[in-house]
Amino acid sequence: MKYLLLSGKVLRSSTIYRFEILTRILATLFSVFAIRWVWITLLQRTDYLERIGVTLDVMLTYATVSMILQALYSPTIVFEISQRIQNGMIAIDFQRPWDYQMAMLFRLLGMMGAGVITVMVPVIAVTTILFPVNLPDSMVVWAVFLSSVLLGVIVQFTMQFFIGLLAFPFVEVWSFEIMLSSAIAIFSGRVLPVWIFPDWLRDLIHIMPFRCLYDIPIQIYSGTAAPDQYLELLSLQAAWAIGLLALTKGFSRYFENKLLISGG
């Protein structure tokens, strides 16, 4: 219950800044327009899509959903964690009657929930009118897609949490955050669908966790993943989520114990 209250508090506070909300809505809509225009320009006069067995509608749906998911994934807890480590407030956080990792997860969920209400809903409404995309015609697909997105959120959280904890040994973590953002942009399917890459790179991407954020959810949404693949894809995401949660929990406990032994 205390984690839900924390998440709700963050959600309410995140909806106060109206100018920031407006700029995020406009930026997301511009991104949707730009990526769709780029793909239409590049692919309308070529037979590339026919050779890979994908229609232009599917490609535009992929690009549009990717930009909308980017708005969902945009909140970050890296700066907050690193700042509290630098100013010593992390010692107080570790002594609070909660699990620090779980508290940060629900804090991020609150930030994302605010983004869904204030940014994603308006963007989806406008996109539906101006840039229509193919919609899943089955409630099963919707349920699997939303489950996949939730698992993607957890995987992204673990990455952010780990980068934030690196402030213990390195103090400044902005360079690591840039590296993470670049890796997500390249290997997650956010900018380019994974099926576009050559076989050797696609095989490499398939053994990394980044595709859990964009590639897998959008494959499910767009129909490029067959129903008999759903269980395998969700299991892969769940395995990454559980494994990375356990790994980052271990790192958190290590630094917590080291901090307490050294006297804060």
C-alpha positions as CSV (number, residue, x, y, z in Angstrom):
1,M,0.0,0.0,0.0
2,K,2.8,2.4,0.9
3,Y,4.3,2.0,-2.6
4,L,1.0,2.7,-4.2
5,L,0.6,5.9,-2.1
6,L,4.1,6.9,-3.2
7,S,3.3,6.3,-6.8
8,G,0.0,8.3,-6.5
9,K,1.9,11.2,-4.8
10,V,4.4,11.3,-7.7
11,L,1.6,11.1,-10.3
12,R,-0.2,14.1,-8.8
13,S,3.0,16.2,-8.5
14,S,4.0,15.3,-12.0
15,T,0.8,16.8,-13.5
16,I,1.4,20.3,-12.1
17,Y,3.9,21.5,-14.7
18,R,1.5,22.4,-17.6
19,F,4.0,24.0,-19.9
20,E,6.3,21.0,-19.7
21,I,3.2,18.8,-20.5
22,L,2.4,20.9,-23.5
23,T,5.9,20.8,-24.9
24,R,6.0,17.0,-24.4
25,I,2.7,16.6,-26.3
26,L,3.9,18.8,-29.2
27,A,7.3,17.1,-29.3
28,T,5.7,13.6,-29.4
29,L,3.3,14.7,-32.2
30,F,6.2,16.2,-34.2
31,S,8.2,13.0,-33.7
32,V,5.2,10.9,-35.0
33,F,4.8,13.2,-38.0
34,A,8.5,13.2,-38.8
35,I,9.1,9.5,-38.5
36,R,6.1,8.7,-40.7
37,W,7.1,11.2,-43.3
38,V,10.7,9.8,-43.4
39,W,9.4,6.2,-43.9
40,I,6.9,7.2,-46.5
41,T,9.5,9.1,-48.4
42,L,12.1,6.3,-48.2
43,L,9.9,3.3,-48.9
44,Q,7.0,4.4,-51.1
45,R,9.1,4.2,-54.3
46,T,11.1,1.0,-53.5
47,D,10.3,-2.7,-53.4
48,Y,12.2,-3.2,-50.1
49,L,9.0,-3.8,-48.1
50,E,7.9,-6.4,-50.6
51,R,11.2,-8.2,-50.3
52,I,10.9,-8.4,-46.5
53,G,7.2,-9.2,-46.5
54,V,6.0,-6.1,-44.7
55,T,3.4,-3.6,-45.9
56,L,3.8,0.2,-45.7
57,D,0.8,0.3,-43.3
58,V,2.5,-2.1,-40.9
59,M,5.7,0.0,-41.1
60,L,3.9,3.2,-40.4
61,T,2.0,1.5,-37.5
62,Y,5.3,0.3,-36.1
63,A,6.9,3.8,-36.4
64,T,3.8,5.6,-34.8
65,V,3.5,3.2,-31.9
66,S,7.3,3.4,-31.3
67,M,7.1,7.2,-30.9
68,I,4.1,6.9,-28.5
69,L,6.0,4.4,-26.4
70,Q,9.0,6.7,-26.4
71,A,6.7,9.2,-24.6
72,L,5.9,6.5,-22.0
73,Y,9.5,5.6,-21.4
74,S,10.8,9.2,-21.2
75,P,10.7,9.7,-17.4
76,T,13.9,8.8,-15.7
77,I,15.1,8.2,-12.1
78,V,18.8,8.2,-12.9
79,F,19.4,11.8,-11.9
80,E,17.4,11.5,-8.7
81,I,19.3,8.5,-7.5
82,S,22.7,9.8,-8.4
83,Q,21.9,13.2,-6.8
84,R,20.9,11.6,-3.5
85,I,24.0,9.4,-3.5
86,Q,26.2,12.5,-4.1
87,N,24.6,14.6,-1.3
88,G,24.4,11.7,1.1
89,M,20.6,11.5,1.4
90,I,20.7,7.9,0.1
91,A,21.7,6.8,3.6
92,I,18.3,8.1,4.9
93,D,16.6,6.4,2.0
94,F,18.2,3.1,2.9
95,Q,17.0,3.4,6.5
96,R,13.4,4.1,5.6
97,P,10.9,1.2,6.3
98,W,10.7,0.2,2.7
99,D,12.5,-1.7,0.0
100,Y,14.5,1.1,-1.8
101,Q,14.4,-0.7,-5.2
102,M,10.6,-1.2,-5.0
103,A,10.1,2.4,-3.9
104,M,12.0,3.7,-6.9
105,L,10.1,1.4,-9.2
106,F,6.7,2.7,-8.0
107,R,8.1,6.3,-8.2
108,L,8.9,5.7,-11.8
109,L,5.5,4.1,-12.4
110,G,3.9,7.2,-10.9
111,M,5.9,9.4,-13.3
112,M,4.9,7.2,-16.2
113,G,1.2,7.2,-15.1
114,A,1.2,11.0,-15.2
115,G,2.7,10.8,-18.7
116,V,0.0,8.5,-19.8
117,I,-2.8,10.8,-18.5
118,T,-1.3,14.1,-19.6
119,V,0.7,13.2,-22.7
120,M,-0.1,9.9,-24.2
121,V,-3.9,10.2,-24.1
122,P,-3.9,13.5,-26.0
123,V,-1.3,12.2,-28.4
124,I,-3.2,9.0,-29.1
125,A,-6.4,11.1,-29.6
126,V,-4.7,13.4,-32.1
127,T,-2.8,10.6,-33.8
128,T,-6.0,8.6,-34.3
129,I,-7.4,11.5,-36.3
130,L,-4.4,12.8,-38.2
131,F,-2.2,9.7,-38.5
132,P,-4.5,6.6,-38.3
133,V,-2.8,3.3,-37.7
134,N,-3.9,-0.3,-37.8
135,L,-5.6,-1.3,-34.5
136,P,-5.6,-4.9,-33.1
137,D,-9.0,-6.4,-33.6
138,S,-8.8,-8.8,-30.7
139,M,-8.9,-8.2,-27.0
140,V,-6.4,-11.0,-26.6
141,V,-3.9,-9.0,-28.6
142,W,-4.6,-5.9,-26.6
143,A,-4.1,-7.8,-23.3
144,V,-0.8,-9.4,-24.5
145,F,0.4,-6.0,-25.8
146,L,-0.3,-4.2,-22.6
147,S,1.3,-7.0,-20.6
148,S,4.4,-6.7,-22.9
149,V,4.6,-3.0,-22.3
150,L,4.4,-3.4,-18.6
151,L,7.3,-5.9,-18.7
152,G,9.2,-3.5,-20.9
153,V,8.7,-0.8,-18.3
154,I,10.2,-3.0,-15.6
155,V,13.2,-3.9,-17.8
156,Q,13.7,-0.2,-18.5
157,F,13.5,0.6,-14.8
158,T,16.2,-1.9,-13.9
159,M,18.5,-0.3,-16.5
160,Q,17.9,3.1,-15.0
161,F,18.3,1.9,-11.5
162,F,21.6,0.3,-12.3
163,I,22.9,3.4,-13.9
164,G,21.8,5.5,-10.9
165,L,23.6,3.2,-8.5
166,L,26.8,3.7,-10.5
167,A,27.1,7.0,-8.8
168,F,28.4,5.2,-5.7
169,P,31.8,4.3,-7.4
170,F,31.8,6.9,-10.2
171,V,29.9,9.9,-8.7
172,E,29.0,11.3,-12.1
173,V,26.8,9.0,-14.2
174,W,25.7,11.2,-17.1
175,S,28.1,9.5,-19.5
176,F,26.6,6.1,-18.6
177,E,23.1,7.4,-19.1
178,I,24.1,8.7,-22.6
179,M,25.5,5.2,-23.4
180,L,22.3,3.6,-22.2
181,S,20.2,5.9,-24.3
182,S,22.3,5.3,-27.3
183,A,22.1,1.5,-26.9
184,I,18.3,1.7,-26.5
185,A,18.0,3.8,-29.6
186,I,20.0,1.4,-31.7
187,F,19.2,-2.1,-30.3
188,S,15.6,-1.8,-29.0
189,G,13.8,-1.3,-32.3
190,R,12.8,2.3,-31.3
191,V,14.2,4.0,-34.4
192,L,14.7,1.0,-36.8
193,P,12.7,-2.2,-36.6
194,V,15.0,-5.1,-35.7
195,W,14.0,-7.0,-38.8
196,I,15.8,-4.4,-41.0
197,F,19.2,-5.2,-39.5
198,P,21.5,-7.9,-41.1
199,D,21.2,-11.4,-39.7
200,W,24.4,-11.2,-37.6
201,L,23.3,-8.0,-35.9
202,R,19.7,-9.2,-35.5
203,D,21.0,-12.4,-33.7
204,L,23.0,-10.2,-31.4
205,I,20.0,-8.0,-30.6
206,H,18.0,-11.1,-29.8
207,I,20.3,-12.0,-26.9
208,M,20.2,-8.4,-25.4
209,P,17.4,-7.0,-23.2
210,F,16.8,-3.8,-25.2
211,R,14.3,-5.3,-27.6
212,C,12.0,-5.9,-24.6
213,L,11.2,-2.1,-24.6
214,Y,10.0,-1.6,-28.2
215,D,10.5,-4.5,-30.6
216,I,8.5,-7.1,-28.8
217,P,5.5,-5.0,-27.8
218,I,5.3,-3.4,-31.2
219,Q,5.6,-6.8,-33.0
220,I,2.6,-8.0,-30.9
221,Y,0.6,-4.8,-31.6
222,S,1.3,-4.7,-35.3
223,G,0.7,-8.3,-36.0
224,T,4.2,-9.2,-37.2
225,A,4.3,-11.6,-34.3
226,A,2.1,-14.6,-34.6
227,P,-0.2,-15.6,-31.7
228,D,1.7,-18.8,-31.2
229,Q,4.8,-16.6,-30.4
230,Y,3.1,-14.6,-27.7
231,L,4.0,-16.9,-24.8
232,E,7.6,-17.2,-26.0
233,L,8.0,-13.4,-26.3
234,L,6.3,-12.6,-22.9
235,S,8.4,-15.4,-21.2
236,L,11.6,-13.8,-22.7
237,Q,10.6,-10.4,-21.3
238,A,9.6,-11.8,-17.9
239,A,12.9,-13.6,-17.7
240,W,14.9,-10.4,-18.4
241,A,12.7,-8.5,-15.9
242,I,13.1,-11.0,-13.1
243,G,16.8,-11.5,-13.8
244,L,17.6,-7.8,-13.9
245,L,15.5,-7.0,-10.9
246,A,17.5,-9.7,-8.9
247,L,20.8,-8.4,-10.3
248,T,20.1,-4.7,-9.5
249,K,18.7,-5.7,-6.1
250,G,22.0,-7.4,-5.4
251,F,24.0,-4.3,-6.4
252,S,21.7,-2.1,-4.2
253,R,22.2,-4.4,-1.2
254,Y,26.0,-4.4,-1.7
255,F,26.2,-0.6,-1.7
256,E,23.8,-0.4,1.2
257,N,25.9,-2.7,3.3
258,K,29.1,-1.0,2.3
259,L,27.6,2.4,3.2
260,L,26.4,1.2,6.6
261,I,29.7,-0.5,7.4
262,S,31.6,2.6,6.6
263,G,29.3,4.7,8.8
264,G,27.4,6.5,6.0
